[in-house]
């Protein structure tokens, strides 16, 4: 079986995230609530408050208590995965298996909260609303949610990576036209950092934001008065 380079990136990102969470947990345990937060503690508190506010706007206090930590973890993972290209690693989210799992987790949470809010009878009934024949439509709707979440993230990240590869080749060809340069991609060295800032950093942040916004919205729709 051929070893996929993205597997190595997935392992590195997972280990990095685990070490980062261990470090953050250590700092939070050492933090004195009576003191003014600073450094990594301040960033984590601000990040947590921002995500918690987003979750509460679409759900409620009870759901946010359990959903916010998950959303924070997903944001961190997608962001680290999306910027992997800055460190010469394959982007894990350019592998559909990764985005499919992330989409599946969201779909599972949607069904879990739907079941909790509606109860067994109400949950089963929801599959046949508004009429029994619509069960097929409802099934397709749930499948389309999975495909929408996974393909959107996968497609945007993959297209960015492909576009950067094409740009590198084009800039390499331009560099070869410059006398005394040879095979050194001087133009790429100058221009590529700016493009990486958009495709890997800015786009990475935006894709993470879009994914969690859709996740929160889909779950919020399963709650009463949402």
C-alpha positions in Angstrom: 0.0 0.0 0.0 1.4 3.4 -1.0 2.0 5.7 1.9 0.1 9.0 1.6 2.1 12.1 2.5 -1.0 13.5 4.1 -0.9 10.8 6.7 2.4 12.1 8.0 1.0 15.6 8.1 -2.1 14.3 10.0 0.2 12.6 12.6 2.3 15.7 13.0 -0.7 18.0 13.4 -2.4 15.6 15.9 0.8 15.4 18.0 1.3 19.2 17.8 -2.3 19.8 18.9 -2.0 17.3 21.8 1.2 19.0 23.0 -0.4 22.4 22.6 -3.5 21.4 24.6 -1.2 19.8 27.3 0.7 23.1 27.6 -2.5 25.2 27.7 -4.0 23.0 30.3 -0.8 23.3 32.4 -0.9 27.1 32.1 -4.6 27.3 33.0 -4.1 25.2 36.1 -1.3 27.5 37.2 -3.3 30.6 36.5 -4.6 32.6 39.5 -8.1 33.9 38.7 -7.4 36.9 40.9 -4.6 38.1 38.7 -4.9 39.7 35.3 -4.5 37.1 32.5 -1.7 37.5 30.1 0.2 35.6 27.4 -1.3 32.3 26.3 -3.9 32.3 29.1 -5.3 35.6 27.8 -5.4 34.4 24.2 -7.2 31.2 25.3 -9.7 33.1 27.4 -10.5 35.5 24.6 -10.8 32.7 22.1 -13.0 30.7 24.4 -15.3 33.7 25.1 -15.6 34.4 21.3 -16.5 30.8 20.4 -18.9 30.6 23.4 -20.7 33.8 22.3 -21.1 32.4 18.8 -22.5 29.1 20.1 -24.9 30.8 22.5 -26.3 33.0 19.8 -27.5 30.0 17.8 -28.2 27.5 20.6 -28.6 28.1 24.4 -26.6 28.1 27.6 -27.1 24.4 28.3 -26.0 23.3 24.8 -23.1 25.8 24.7 -21.6 24.2 27.9 -20.9 21.0 26.0 -20.7 22.3 22.4 -18.2 25.1 22.9 -15.2 22.9 23.8 -15.9 20.8 20.7 -16.1 23.8 18.4 -12.9 25.2 19.9 -11.1 21.9 19.2 -12.4 21.8 15.6 -11.3 25.4 15.0 -7.8 24.6 16.3 -7.5 21.4 14.2 -8.8 22.9 11.0 -6.6 26.0 11.4 -3.4 24.0 12.1 -4.2 21.7 9.2 -4.9 24.6 6.8 -1.6 26.4 7.6 0.5 23.2 7.4 1.6 24.3 3.9 3.5 27.2 5.5 5.8 24.5 7.1 6.2 22.5 3.9 3.7 19.9 5.0 0.8 18.4 3.0 -2.4 20.0 4.2 -4.5 17.4 6.0 -7.8 19.1 5.0 -6.8 18.6 1.3 -7.5 14.9 1.9 -11.2 14.2 1.6 -11.1 11.5 4.3 -10.2 14.1 6.9 -13.0 16.6 5.9 -15.5 13.7 5.6 -14.7 12.7 9.2 -15.1 16.3 10.4 -18.4 16.6 8.5 -19.6 13.2 9.9 -18.9 14.4 13.4 -21.0 17.4 12.9 -23.9 15.3 11.4 -23.7 13.0 14.3 -24.0 15.9 16.7 -27.0 17.3 14.8 -28.8 14.0 15.2 -27.8 13.6 18.8 -29.2 17.1 19.7 -32.3 16.4 17.6 -32.9 13.2 19.5 -32.4 14.9 22.9 -34.8 17.8 22.1 -37.5 15.8 20.3 -37.4 12.5 22.3 -37.6 9.1 20.7 -41.1 9.5 19.3 -40.6 13.1 18.0 -37.2 12.1 16.5 -38.6 9.2 14.5 -41.6 11.3 13.5 -39.2 14.0 12.2 -37.9 11.6 9.5 -41.4 11.4 8.0 -42.4 15.0 8.1 -44.4 16.6 6.7 -45.7 13.3 5.1 -44.5 9.7 5.3 -43.3 9.6 1.6 -40.9 12.5 2.4 -38.7 10.1 4.4 -36.5 9.7 1.3 -36.3 13.5 0.9 -35.3 13.8 4.6 -32.6 11.2 4.2 -31.2 12.9 1.1 -31.3 16.2 3.0 -29.1 14.7 5.8 -26.7 13.2 3.3 -26.5 16.6 1.5 -25.5 18.2 4.8 -22.6 15.8 5.1 -21.5 16.3 1.6 -21.9 20.1 1.8 -19.7 20.4 4.9 -17.0 18.0 3.8 -16.8 19.0 0.1 -16.8 22.7 0.8 -13.8 22.5 3.1 -12.0 19.9 1.0 -12.6 21.8 -2.3 -11.5 25.2 -1.1 -8.3 23.9 0.5 -7.4 21.6 -2.3 -8.0 24.3 -5.0 -5.8 26.7 -3.0 -3.0 24.1 -2.9 -3.3 23.3 -6.7 -3.3 27.0 -7.5 -0.1 27.6 -5.4 1.6 24.7 -7.3 0.7 26.3 -10.6 1.9 29.7 -9.5 5.2 28.2 -8.3 5.7 26.6 -11.7 4.8 29.9 -13.5 7.2 31.9 -11.3 9.9 29.3 -11.8 9.6 29.7 -15.6 9.8 33.5 -15.2 12.9 33.2 -13.0 14.6 31.1 -15.7 14.2 34.0 -18.1 16.3 36.2 -15.9 20.1 36.2 -16.8 22.5 34.6 -14.4 19.7 33.2 -12.2 19.5 29.7 -13.6 17.2 27.3 -11.8 16.8 29.5 -8.7 13.2 30.6 -8.4 14.0 34.1 -7.3 10.6 35.5 -8.3 8.8 32.8 -6.4 10.8 33.6 -3.2 9.7 37.2 -3.4 6.1 36.7 -4.4 5.2 33.4 -2.8 5.1 34.6 0.9 2.4 37.1 0.0 0.3 34.4 -1.7 0.9 31.9 1.1 -0.4 34.5 3.5 -3.7 34.5 1.7 -4.1 30.9 0.7 -2.7 29.3 3.8 -3.3 31.8 6.6 -6.2 34.1 5.7 -8.1 31.4 3.7 -7.3 28.8 6.5 -8.9 31.1 9.1 -11.9 31.8 6.8 -12.6 28.1 6.1 -12.4 27.2 9.8 -14.9 30.0 10.5 -17.3 28.9 7.8 -17.2 25.3 8.9 -17.9 26.0 12.6 -20.6 28.6 11.7 -22.4 26.0 9.6 -22.0 23.4 12.4 -23.5 25.7 15.0 -26.3 26.8 12.7 -27.3 23.2 11.8 -27.3 22.2 15.4 -29.2 25.3 16.4 -32.0 24.5 14.0 -32.7 21.3 15.9 -33.3 23.2 19.1 -36.7 24.7 20.1 -37.2 28.4 19.3 -34.0 28.6 17.2 
